[in-house]
């Protein structure tokens, strides 16, 4: 595929990202086609960000500056940054899916920690069979999906309603 066909497909899908230089780019491009400014995808909400700073344009979650590629030997996150990446968009009262058959669940509690024992953080969930369990599985933006986010009054709304707003 060429840049033009990639861009047209991304615009039809509503997934193109704009660079400060004025160029539009397909979501899977790691750098701007025109100026080569690098981009990064938020681990919490999946939004492509083109600004070299540590806050997502869409959800406001902090991403360590070093994660943007400035540090050749890697980076060190704060505990809060690590937890934000692990929890992702999950909120109490929301419904989510692991991407496997019959894997939908409702979040009952998020304990961000830190706790003295392992796991240092955990999420309490209830599956569709009513089974309640605790786990510390991190959000996988490539596999997990939001079914319904809670409203401010604690009532869930589905992803289609959120997209319409």
DRENKELO-35244 format. One record per residue: residue number from 1; residue in one letter; z, x, y of N, C-alpha, C, O in turn. Coordinates in steps of 0.1 Angstrom, whole numbers, plus 5000, padded with zeros to 4 digits. Each point is the difference from the previous one (the first is absolute). Last residue first. Example, Ala and Ser with C-alpha at 12.3 -4.5 7.8 and 13.67 -1.06 7.14 Angstrom:
2
{2; 'S'; {5071; 5128; 4978}; {5000; 5009; 5011}; {5008; 4992; 5011}; {5001; 5005; 5011}};
{1; 'A'; {4998; 4998; 4932}; {5000; 4991; 5012}; {5000; 5009; 5012}; {5007; 5010; 5000}};
***
This chain:
165
{165; 'X'; {5213; 4790; 5108}; {5007; 5001; 5013}; {4997; 5013; 5007}; {5005; 5003; 5011}};
{164; 'X'; {4978; 4983; 4945}; {4995; 4991; 5010}; {5006; 5002; 5014}; {4995; 4996; 5010}};
{163; 'X'; {5019; 5028; 4951}; {4988; 5005; 5005}; {4994; 4991; 5011}; {4993; 5005; 5009}};
{162; 'X'; {5047; 4982; 4969}; {5002; 5012; 5008}; {4987; 5005; 5006}; {4999; 5004; 5012}};
{161; 'X'; {4999; 4961; 4957}; {5006; 4995; 5013}; {5002; 5011; 5009}; {4998; 4999; 5012}};
{160; 'X'; {4988; 5012; 4945}; {4989; 4993; 5008}; {5005; 4995; 5013}; {4993; 5001; 5010}};
{159; 'X'; {5038; 5018; 4958}; {4992; 5010; 5007}; {4988; 4994; 5008}; {4997; 5005; 5011}};
{158; 'X'; {5048; 4965; 4981}; {4990; 5007; 4992}; {4991; 5010; 5008}; {5000; 4999; 5013}};
{157; 'X'; {5053; 4987; 4995}; {4987; 4995; 5003}; {4990; 5008; 4993}; {5002; 5012; 4997}};
{156; 'X'; {5055; 4976; 5000}; {4988; 5008; 4998}; {4988; 4993; 5005}; {4999; 4988; 5001}};
{155; 'X'; {5052; 5008; 5019}; {4991; 4993; 4992}; {4987; 5009; 4998}; {4995; 5005; 5010}};
{154; 'X'; {5043; 5007; 5018}; {5002; 5003; 4986}; {4991; 4992; 4991}; {5000; 5003; 4988}};
{153; 'X'; {5000; 4999; 5061}; {5011; 4991; 4996}; {5003; 5002; 4985}; {5008; 4993; 4994}};
{152; 'X'; {4956; 5030; 5028}; {5013; 5005; 5006}; {5012; 4991; 4996}; {5011; 5005; 5000}};
{151; 'X'; {4949; 4999; 4965}; {5000; 4997; 5014}; {5014; 5004; 5006}; {5008; 5005; 4993}};
{150; 'X'; {4969; 5018; 4963}; {5009; 4990; 5005}; {4998; 4998; 5015}; {4997; 5009; 5007}};
{149; 'X'; {4963; 5005; 4958}; {5011; 5006; 5008}; {5009; 4989; 5005}; {4996; 4989; 5003}};
{148; 'X'; {4969; 5014; 4953}; {5005; 4993; 5011}; {5011; 5007; 5007}; {5009; 5005; 4993}};
{147; 'X'; {4962; 5016; 4975}; {4996; 4986; 4998}; {5004; 4992; 5012}; {4992; 4992; 5005}};
{146; 'X'; {4997; 5063; 4989}; {5008; 4990; 5006}; {4995; 4986; 4996}; {4988; 4997; 5002}};
{145; 'X'; {5005; 5050; 4968}; {4995; 4991; 5011}; {5010; 4990; 5004}; {5009; 4996; 4993}};
{144; 'X'; {4980; 5055; 4977}; {5009; 4989; 5004}; {4994; 4992; 5011}; {4992; 5005; 5008}};
{143; 'X'; {4985; 5034; 4978}; {5001; 4991; 4989}; {5008; 4987; 5004}; {4996; 4989; 4997}};
{142; 'X'; {4995; 5049; 5032}; {4987; 4999; 4993}; {5001; 4989; 4989}; {4989; 4996; 4995}};
{141; 'X'; {5049; 5018; 5032}; {4990; 4992; 5008}; {4987; 4998; 4993}; {4992; 4991; 5003}};
{140; 'X'; {5059; 5015; 4979}; {4987; 5007; 4998}; {4989; 4992; 5007}; {4996; 4989; 4995}};
{139; 'X'; {5062; 5016; 5007}; {4988; 4992; 5003}; {4987; 5009; 4997}; {5000; 5011; 5005}};
{138; 'X'; {5046; 5001; 4968}; {4994; 5000; 5013}; {4988; 4992; 5001}; {4993; 4996; 4990}};
{137; 'X'; {5052; 4998; 4979}; {4985; 5003; 4999}; {4994; 5000; 5014}; {5002; 4990; 5007}};
{136; 'X'; {5045; 5002; 4973}; {4997; 5009; 5012}; {4986; 5005; 4999}; {4997; 5011; 5003}};
{135; 'X'; {5036; 4944; 4978}; {4992; 5012; 4997}; {4998; 5008; 5013}; {5003; 4995; 5011}};
{134; 'X'; {5023; 4958; 4962}; {5000; 5010; 5011}; {4991; 5011; 4996}; {5000; 5005; 4989}};
{133; 'X'; {5002; 4939; 4997}; {5002; 5014; 4996}; {5000; 5009; 5013}; {4995; 4996; 5010}};
{132; 'X'; {5002; 4949; 4967}; {5004; 5008; 5011}; {5002; 5015; 4996}; {5007; 5002; 4990}};
{131; 'X'; {4964; 4952; 4991}; {5008; 5012; 4997}; {5002; 5008; 5012}; {4991; 5004; 5007}};
{130; 'X'; {4982; 4955; 4988}; {5014; 4999; 5005}; {5008; 5012; 4997}; {5012; 4999; 5003}};
{129; 'X'; {4940; 4993; 4990}; {5008; 4995; 4989}; {5014; 4998; 5004}; {5008; 4995; 4992}};
{128; 'X'; {4960; 5026; 5037}; {4997; 4986; 4999}; {5007; 4993; 4988}; {5000; 4987; 5000}};
{127; 'X'; {5025; 5055; 5023}; {4986; 4998; 4996}; {4998; 4985; 4998}; {5009; 4992; 5002}};
{126; 'X'; {5024; 5037; 5031}; {5000; 4990; 4990}; {4986; 4997; 4996}; {4992; 4997; 5009}};
{125; 'X'; {5039; 5047; 5015}; {4988; 4991; 5000}; {5003; 4989; 4989}; {5008; 5002; 4991}};
{124; 'X'; {5014; 5042; 5041}; {5004; 4990; 4990}; {4989; 4989; 5001}; {4996; 4995; 5010}};
{123; 'X'; {5006; 5061; 5003}; {4996; 4986; 5003}; {5004; 4991; 4989}; {4998; 5003; 4988}};
{122; 'X'; {5020; 5049; 5032}; {4994; 4991; 4989}; {4996; 4987; 5006}; {5005; 4996; 5011}};
{121; 'X'; {5014; 5061; 4996}; {4996; 4987; 5006}; {4995; 4991; 4989}; {4997; 5005; 4989}};
{120; 'X'; {5020; 5036; 4999}; {5006; 5001; 5013}; {4996; 4987; 5009}; {5006; 4998; 5010}};
{119; 'X'; {5001; 5004; 4935}; {4990; 5003; 5010}; {5006; 4999; 5014}; {5010; 4993; 5002}};
{118; 'X'; {5018; 5030; 4976}; {4986; 4997; 4998}; {4999; 4986; 4995}; {5009; 4995; 4992}};
{117; 'X'; {5033; 5021; 5039}; {4994; 5002; 4987}; {4985; 4996; 5000}; {4995; 4995; 5010}};
{116; 'X'; {5030; 5004; 5031}; {5005; 5012; 4993}; {4994; 5002; 4987}; {4997; 5012; 4996}};
{115; 'X'; {4977; 4961; 5043}; {5011; 4998; 4991}; {5004; 5013; 4994}; {4991; 5009; 4998}};
{114; 'X'; {4981; 4975; 5050}; {5001; 5008; 4988}; {5013; 4996; 4992}; {5010; 4997; 5006}};
{113; 'X'; {4962; 4967; 5005}; {5009; 5012; 4997}; {5002; 5008; 5013}; {4998; 4994; 5011}};
{112; 'X'; {4976; 4963; 4979}; {4994; 5012; 5004}; {5008; 5013; 4998}; {4995; 5011; 5000}};
{111; 'X'; {4999; 4938; 4979}; {5011; 5009; 5003}; {4994; 5013; 5003}; {4996; 5008; 4991}};
{110; 'X'; {4987; 4939; 5005}; {4995; 5014; 5002}; {5012; 5008; 5004}; {5006; 4998; 5011}};
{109; 'X'; {4984; 4950; 4964}; {5008; 5009; 5008}; {4993; 5014; 5000}; {4994; 5004; 4991}};
{108; 'X'; {4985; 4957; 4990}; {5013; 4994; 5003}; {5008; 5009; 5009}; {5008; 4995; 5009}};
{107; 'X'; {4937; 4997; 4978}; {5010; 5010; 5004}; {5013; 4992; 5004}; {4999; 4992; 5009}};
{106; 'X'; {4961; 4994; 4955}; {5005; 4997; 5013}; {5011; 5010; 5003}; {5008; 5003; 4991}};
{105; 'X'; {4945; 4998; 4976}; {5014; 5000; 5001}; {5004; 4996; 5015}; {4992; 5002; 5009}};
{104; 'X'; {4964; 5004; 4950}; {5005; 4996; 5013}; {5015; 4999; 5001}; {5006; 4998; 4989}};
{103; 'X'; {4961; 5014; 4974}; {5010; 5010; 5006}; {5005; 4996; 5014}; {5005; 5008; 5007}};
{102; 'X'; {4959; 4976; 4956}; {5014; 4994; 5001}; {5010; 5009; 5005}; {5011; 5002; 4995}};
{101; 'X'; {4947; 5025; 4997}; {5001; 4986; 4997}; {5014; 4995; 5000}; {5009; 5007; 4994}};
{100; 'X'; {4982; 5034; 5037}; {4998; 4998; 4986}; {5001; 4985; 4997}; {5005; 4992; 5009}};
{99; 'X'; {5002; 5028; 5035}; {4987; 5002; 4996}; {4997; 4998; 4985}; {4988; 5002; 4996}};
{98; 'X'; {5054; 4991; 5031}; {4997; 5014; 4996}; {4986; 5003; 4997}; {4996; 5011; 4998}};
{97; 'X'; {5026; 4951; 5037}; {4994; 5002; 4987}; {4997; 5014; 4997}; {4995; 5007; 5009}};
{96; 'X'; {5037; 4957; 5025}; {4992; 5011; 4999}; {4995; 5001; 4985}; {5005; 4993; 4992}};
{95; 'X'; {5024; 4976; 5050}; {4995; 5000; 4986}; {4989; 5011; 4999}; {4992; 5001; 5009}};
{94; 'X'; {5055; 4990; 5025}; {4985; 5001; 4998}; {4997; 5000; 4985}; {5008; 5003; 4992}};
{93; 'X'; {5037; 4997; 5026}; {4994; 4987; 5001}; {4985; 5000; 4998}; {4994; 4989; 4999}};
{92; 'X'; {5028; 5055; 5018}; {5008; 4990; 4993}; {4993; 4986; 5002}; {4997; 4997; 5012}};
{91; 'X'; {4971; 5045; 4990}; {5011; 4994; 5008}; {5007; 4990; 4992}; {4994; 4994; 4991}};
{90; 'X'; {4964; 5048; 5006}; {5009; 4991; 4994}; {5012; 4996; 5008}; {5007; 5009; 5006}};
{89; 'X'; {4955; 5024; 5001}; {5001; 4987; 5008}; {5010; 4990; 4994}; {5001; 4989; 5006}};
{88; 'X'; {5008; 5062; 4982}; {4987; 4994; 5004}; {5002; 4987; 5008}; {5009; 4999; 5008}};
{87; 'X'; {5022; 5034; 4967}; {5001; 4985; 5001}; {4987; 4994; 5004}; {4996; 4989; 4995}};
{86; 'X'; {5005; 5058; 5002}; {5003; 4995; 4987}; {5001; 4984; 5001}; {4995; 4994; 4991}};
{85; 'X'; {4999; 5032; 5049}; {4988; 5001; 4991}; {5002; 4993; 4987}; {4991; 4994; 4994}};
{84; 'X'; {5046; 5008; 5036}; {4989; 4991; 5005}; {4987; 5001; 4992}; {4994; 4990; 4998}};
{83; 'X'; {5042; 5039; 4991}; {5003; 4986; 4996}; {4989; 4991; 5005}; {4996; 4991; 4993}};
{82; 'X'; {5001; 5054; 5020}; {4998; 4999; 4986}; {5002; 4985; 4995}; {4992; 4995; 4993}};
{81; 'X'; {5019; 5016; 5052}; {4985; 5000; 4998}; {4997; 4998; 4985}; {4990; 4993; 4996}};
{80; 'X'; {5055; 5012; 5015}; {4995; 4987; 5005}; {4985; 4999; 4998}; {4995; 4989; 4996}};
{79; 'X'; {5027; 5052; 4994}; {5003; 4990; 4990}; {4994; 4986; 5004}; {4995; 4993; 4992}};
{78; 'X'; {4979; 5048; 5026}; {5014; 4996; 5002}; {5002; 4990; 4989}; {4991; 4994; 4994}};
{77; 'X'; {4972; 5043; 4997}; {5003; 4987; 5007}; {5014; 4998; 5002}; {5009; 5006; 4992}};
{76; 'X'; {4956; 5038; 5003}; {5013; 4995; 4996}; {5002; 4987; 5007}; {5001; 5000; 5013}};
{75; 'X'; {4953; 5030; 4971}; {5008; 4995; 5011}; {5013; 4995; 4994}; {5001; 4999; 4987}};
{74; 'X'; {4955; 5039; 5003}; {5006; 4987; 4997}; {5009; 4995; 5011}; {4999; 5006; 5011}};
{73; 'X'; {4974; 5035; 4990}; {5009; 5001; 4989}; {5007; 4987; 4997}; {5010; 5000; 4992}};
{72; 'X'; {4959; 5004; 5045}; {4993; 5004; 4987}; {5009; 5001; 4988}; {4996; 4997; 4989}};
{71; 'X'; {5005; 4973; 5057}; {5008; 5010; 4994}; {4994; 5004; 4986}; {5001; 4992; 4991}};
{70; 'X'; {4982; 4974; 5039}; {5002; 5011; 5009}; {5007; 5012; 4993}; {5001; 5011; 5005}};
{69; 'X'; {4985; 4942; 4980}; {4992; 5011; 4997}; {5002; 5012; 5008}; {4992; 5010; 4999}};
{68; 'X'; {5031; 4946; 4999}; {4986; 4998; 5006}; {4992; 5012; 4998}; {4988; 5001; 5004}};
{67; 'X'; {5058; 4996; 4985}; {4992; 4993; 4989}; {4986; 4998; 5005}; {4991; 4997; 4992}};
{66; 'X'; {5044; 5021; 5036}; {4994; 5010; 4991}; {4991; 4994; 4990}; {4992; 5007; 4994}};
{65; 'X'; {5033; 4966; 5036}; {4988; 5006; 5007}; {4994; 5010; 4990}; {4987; 5002; 5000}};
{64; 'X'; {5039; 4955; 4981}; {5003; 5014; 5005}; {4987; 5006; 5006}; {4990; 5000; 4993}};
{63; 'X'; {5018; 4948; 5008}; {4994; 5009; 4991}; {5003; 5014; 5005}; {4998; 5003; 5012}};
{62; 'X'; {5021; 4944; 4998}; {4999; 5014; 5004}; {4994; 5008; 4988}; {5005; 4998; 4988}};
{61; 'X'; {4987; 4948; 5026}; {5008; 5009; 4991}; {4997; 5014; 5004}; {4989; 5004; 5004}};
{60; 'X'; {4990; 4955; 5015}; {5010; 5008; 5008}; {5009; 5009; 4991}; {5009; 5007; 5005}};
{59; 'X'; {4951; 4962; 4987}; {5014; 4995; 4996}; {5011; 5008; 5007}; {5011; 4996; 4999}};
{58; 'X'; {4941; 5011; 5014}; {5002; 4986; 4995}; {5014; 4996; 4997}; {5005; 4990; 5006}};
{57; 'X'; {4980; 5055; 5008}; {4996; 4991; 5010}; {5003; 4985; 4996}; {5003; 4992; 5009}};
{56; 'X'; {5026; 5052; 4974}; {4988; 4992; 4996}; {4997; 4990; 5012}; {5010; 4994; 5005}};
{55; 'X'; {5014; 5055; 5001}; {5003; 4986; 4998}; {4987; 4992; 4998}; {4990; 5002; 5006}};
{54; 'X'; {5016; 5047; 5003}; {5006; 4997; 4988}; {5004; 4985; 4999}; {5009; 4996; 4992}};
{53; 'X'; {4947; 5033; 5030}; {5014; 4997; 5003}; {5007; 4994; 4988}; {4993; 4997; 4990}};
{52; 'X'; {4957; 5013; 5025}; {5008; 5010; 4994}; {5014; 4999; 5005}; {5004; 5007; 5009}};
{51; 'X'; {4956; 4954; 4985}; {5008; 5008; 5010}; {5009; 5010; 4992}; {5006; 4996; 4990}};
{50; 'X'; {4966; 4970; 4989}; {4993; 5012; 5004}; {5007; 5009; 5010}; {4996; 5011; 5003}};
{49; 'X'; {5013; 4951; 4954}; {5004; 5004; 5013}; {4992; 5013; 5004}; {4999; 5009; 4992}};
{48; 'X'; {5001; 4947; 4970}; {4994; 5013; 5004}; {5004; 5003; 5014}; {4997; 4992; 5009}};
{47; 'X'; {5030; 4975; 4956}; {4992; 5001; 5012}; {4995; 5014; 5002}; {5008; 5009; 4999}};
{46; 'X'; {5023; 4973; 4965}; {4986; 5004; 4997}; {4991; 5001; 5012}; {4988; 5002; 4999}};
{45; 'X'; {5062; 4989; 4995}; {4992; 4989; 5002}; {4985; 5002; 4997}; {4992; 4991; 5000}};
{44; 'X'; {5044; 5042; 4992}; {5007; 4988; 4999}; {4990; 4988; 5001}; {5001; 4990; 4992}};
{43; 'X'; {4986; 5056; 5012}; {5004; 4998; 4986}; {5007; 4986; 4999}; {5000; 4994; 4989}};
{42; 'X'; {4961; 5022; 5046}; {5015; 4997; 5000}; {5003; 4997; 4985}; {4994; 4991; 4994}};
{41; 'X'; {4965; 5041; 5021}; {5003; 4987; 4996}; {5015; 4998; 4999}; {5007; 5008; 4993}};
{40; 'X'; {4960; 5026; 5038}; {5009; 4999; 4989}; {5003; 4986; 4997}; {5000; 4991; 5010}};
{39; 'X'; {4961; 5046; 5015}; {5007; 4987; 5000}; {5011; 5001; 4989}; {4999; 5009; 4991}};
{38; 'X'; {4971; 5030; 5042}; {5005; 4995; 4987}; {5007; 4986; 5002}; {5006; 4997; 5010}};
{37; 'X'; {4952; 5023; 5018}; {5015; 4998; 5002}; {5005; 4995; 4987}; {4994; 4990; 4995}};
{36; 'X'; {4958; 5020; 5017}; {5008; 5006; 4989}; {5015; 5000; 5002}; {5007; 5008; 4993}};
{35; 'X'; {4954; 4971; 5033}; {5008; 5012; 5005}; {5008; 5007; 4990}; {5006; 5010; 5004}};
{34; 'X'; {4963; 4953; 4983}; {4994; 5007; 5012}; {5008; 5012; 5004}; {4994; 5011; 5002}};
{33; 'X'; {5019; 4962; 4960}; {4986; 5005; 4998}; {4995; 5008; 5012}; {4993; 5009; 4998}};
{32; 'X'; {5060; 4988; 4989}; {4990; 4993; 5008}; {4986; 5006; 4997}; {4998; 5012; 5000}};
{31; 'X'; {5038; 4991; 4961}; {4999; 5006; 5014}; {4988; 4992; 5007}; {4992; 4994; 4993}};
{30; 'X'; {5022; 4995; 4963}; {5012; 5007; 5003}; {4999; 5006; 5014}; {5010; 5006; 5005}};
{29; 'X'; {4966; 4949; 4971}; {4997; 5013; 5006}; {5013; 5006; 5005}; {5008; 4994; 5007}};
{28; 'X'; {4989; 4962; 4973}; {5002; 5011; 4990}; {4996; 5014; 5006}; {5001; 5010; 4993}};
{27; 'X'; {4994; 4947; 5032}; {5015; 5003; 4997}; {5001; 5012; 4991}; {5011; 5007; 5001}};
{26; 'X'; {4947; 4990; 5032}; {5004; 4993; 4988}; {5015; 5004; 4997}; {5004; 5012; 5002}};
{25; 'X'; {4979; 4991; 5049}; {4999; 5007; 4988}; {5005; 4991; 4988}; {5008; 4992; 5002}};
{24; 'X'; {4975; 5012; 5056}; {5006; 4993; 4989}; {4998; 5007; 4987}; {4989; 5006; 4998}};
{23; 'X'; {5014; 5014; 5055}; {4993; 4998; 4987}; {5008; 4991; 4991}; {5012; 5000; 4999}};
{22; 'X'; {5004; 5017; 5044}; {4991; 4989; 5001}; {4992; 4996; 4988}; {4994; 4990; 4999}};
{21; 'X'; {5043; 5044; 5010}; {4987; 5004; 5006}; {4990; 4989; 5002}; {4990; 5002; 5006}};
{20; 'X'; {5053; 4992; 4972}; {5001; 5001; 5015}; {4987; 5005; 5007}; {4998; 4998; 5012}};
{19; 'X'; {4998; 4976; 4941}; {5006; 5013; 5004}; {5001; 5000; 5016}; {4992; 4993; 5006}};
{18; 'X'; {5008; 4966; 4954}; {4994; 5005; 5012}; {5007; 5013; 5004}; {5012; 5001; 5000}};
{17; 'X'; {4978; 4971; 4951}; {5010; 5005; 5010}; {4993; 5007; 5011}; {4990; 5007; 4999}};
{16; 'X'; {4999; 4953; 4960}; {4996; 5011; 5008}; {5011; 5004; 5009}; {5007; 4992; 5005}};
{15; 'X'; {4990; 4970; 4963}; {5009; 5011; 4997}; {4995; 5013; 5008}; {5005; 5011; 4996}};
{14; 'X'; {4977; 4941; 4997}; {5011; 5001; 5010}; {5009; 5012; 4998}; {5012; 4999; 5003}};
{13; 'X'; {4946; 4986; 4973}; {5013; 4998; 4993}; {5012; 5001; 5010}; {5011; 4997; 4996}};
{12; 'X'; {4945; 5011; 5020}; {4999; 4987; 4993}; {5014; 4996; 4994}; {5004; 4989; 5000}};
{11; 'X'; {4991; 5054; 5018}; {5001; 4990; 5011}; {4999; 4986; 4994}; {5008; 4991; 5004}};
{10; 'X'; {4986; 5046; 4966}; {5014; 4999; 5005}; {5002; 4990; 5011}; {5010; 4993; 5001}};
{9; 'X'; {4946; 5014; 4983}; {5008; 4994; 4989}; {5015; 4999; 5005}; {5007; 4990; 4998}};
{8; 'X'; {4963; 5033; 5030}; {4997; 4986; 5000}; {5008; 4992; 4989}; {5005; 4989; 5003}};
{7; 'X'; {5000; 5058; 5000}; {5005; 4994; 5011}; {4997; 4985; 5000}; {5009; 4992; 5003}};
{6; 'X'; {4972; 5034; 4964}; {5014; 5000; 4998}; {5007; 4993; 5011}; {5009; 4991; 4998}};
{5; 'X'; {4945; 5017; 5006}; {5003; 4989; 4990}; {5015; 4999; 4997}; {5005; 4989; 4998}};
{4; 'X'; {4981; 5045; 5032}; {4996; 4987; 5005}; {5003; 4989; 4990}; {5006; 4989; 5004}};
{3; 'X'; {5001; 5056; 4984}; {5010; 4996; 5009}; {4997; 4986; 5005}; {5009; 4992; 5001}};
{2; 'X'; {4970; 5017; 4952}; {5000; 5007; 5013}; {5011; 4995; 5009}; {5007; 4990; 4997}};
{1; 'X'; {4987; 5013; 4946}; {5000; 4992; 5012}; {5000; 5009; 5012}; {5004; 5011; 5000}};
***
